């Protein structure tokens, strides 16, 4: 039982160290990005200068895809997928019927 408690303490300590390292790396990355004046999105707070902490990458609005464009792309690729699926189905059916005819004839 003592070994289990000792192992638990080691795991908890390791997790806390990893969390602390991750937090310091994130903070230093934000500071570097802020100092190098990379493109911050308009959602960053002007009073503090920091971006939303839930965002992984802040992008300008010009780099995003609109809902209309996304919808058009989805519709085009859906139609293309249906067309390719039916074409493939017909080709497979023809190939299988030829193969079965050859097997039956032999």
C-alpha positions as CSV (number, residue, x, y, z in Angstrom):
1,X,0.0,0.0,0.0
2,X,2.9,2.4,0.8
3,X,4.4,1.7,-2.7
4,X,1.0,2.6,-4.3
5,X,0.9,5.9,-2.3
6,X,4.5,6.7,-3.2
7,X,3.8,6.0,-6.9
8,X,0.7,8.2,-6.8
9,X,2.7,11.1,-5.3
10,X,5.3,10.7,-8.0
11,X,2.7,10.8,-10.7
12,X,1.0,13.9,-9.2
13,X,4.3,15.7,-8.9
14,X,5.2,14.9,-12.5
15,X,1.8,16.1,-13.7
16,X,2.2,19.4,-11.8
17,X,5.7,19.9,-13.2
18,X,4.4,19.3,-16.8
19,X,1.5,21.7,-16.2
20,X,3.9,24.4,-14.9
21,X,6.2,23.9,-17.9
22,X,3.4,24.1,-20.4
23,X,2.1,27.3,-18.7
24,X,5.5,28.9,-18.9
25,X,5.9,27.9,-22.5
26,X,2.5,29.3,-23.5
27,X,3.2,32.6,-21.7
28,X,6.6,32.9,-23.3
29,X,5.2,32.2,-26.7
30,X,2.5,34.8,-26.3
31,X,5.1,37.3,-25.2
32,X,7.3,36.5,-28.2
33,X,4.4,36.8,-30.6
34,X,3.3,40.1,-29.0
35,X,6.8,41.6,-29.1
36,X,7.4,40.5,-32.7
37,X,4.1,42.1,-33.8
38,X,2.6,39.1,-35.5
39,X,-0.9,39.3,-36.9
40,X,-3.3,39.4,-33.9
41,X,-6.9,39.0,-34.6
42,X,-9.4,41.8,-34.0
43,X,-10.7,39.7,-31.1
44,X,-7.7,40.5,-29.0
45,X,-8.4,42.9,-26.2
46,X,-6.9,46.3,-26.9
47,X,-6.7,47.2,-23.2
48,X,-4.5,44.2,-22.2
49,X,-2.9,43.3,-25.6
50,X,-3.4,39.6,-25.0
51,X,-5.5,37.3,-27.2
52,X,-8.3,35.1,-26.0
53,X,-6.6,32.3,-24.0
54,X,-8.8,29.7,-25.5
55,X,-7.5,30.4,-29.1
56,X,-4.5,28.4,-30.3
57,X,-3.8,30.6,-33.3
58,X,-5.0,34.2,-33.8
59,X,-5.7,35.0,-37.4
60,X,-6.9,38.0,-39.2
61,X,-10.5,38.0,-40.6
62,X,-9.2,37.9,-44.2
63,X,-7.8,34.4,-43.6
64,X,-11.1,32.8,-42.6
65,X,-13.6,31.1,-44.9
66,X,-17.1,32.5,-45.0
67,X,-20.1,30.3,-44.4
68,X,-21.3,30.9,-48.0
69,X,-18.0,29.8,-49.4
70,X,-17.9,26.7,-47.2
71,X,-21.5,25.8,-48.1
72,X,-20.7,26.1,-51.8
73,X,-17.6,23.9,-51.4
74,X,-19.6,21.3,-49.5
75,X,-22.3,21.2,-52.1
76,X,-19.8,20.8,-55.0
77,X,-17.8,18.1,-53.3
78,X,-21.0,16.3,-52.3
79,X,-22.2,16.2,-55.9
80,X,-18.8,15.1,-57.1
81,X,-18.8,12.3,-54.5
82,X,-22.2,11.1,-55.5
83,X,-21.2,11.1,-59.2
84,X,-17.9,9.3,-58.5
85,X,-19.7,6.8,-56.3
86,X,-22.2,5.8,-58.9
87,X,-19.5,5.6,-61.6
88,X,-17.4,3.4,-59.4
89,X,-20.4,1.2,-58.6
90,X,-21.2,0.7,-62.3
91,X,-17.5,-0.1,-63.0
92,X,-17.4,-2.6,-60.2
93,X,-20.7,-4.2,-61.3
94,X,-19.4,-4.6,-64.8
95,X,-16.1,-6.1,-63.6
96,X,-17.8,-8.5,-61.3
97,X,-20.2,-9.7,-64.0
98,X,-17.4,-10.3,-66.5
99,X,-15.5,-12.2,-63.8
100,X,-18.5,-14.3,-63.0
101,X,-19.2,-15.0,-66.7
102,X,-15.6,-16.2,-67.1
103,X,-15.8,-18.4,-64.1
104,X,-19.1,-19.9,-65.2
105,X,-17.8,-20.6,-68.7
106,X,-14.7,-22.4,-67.4
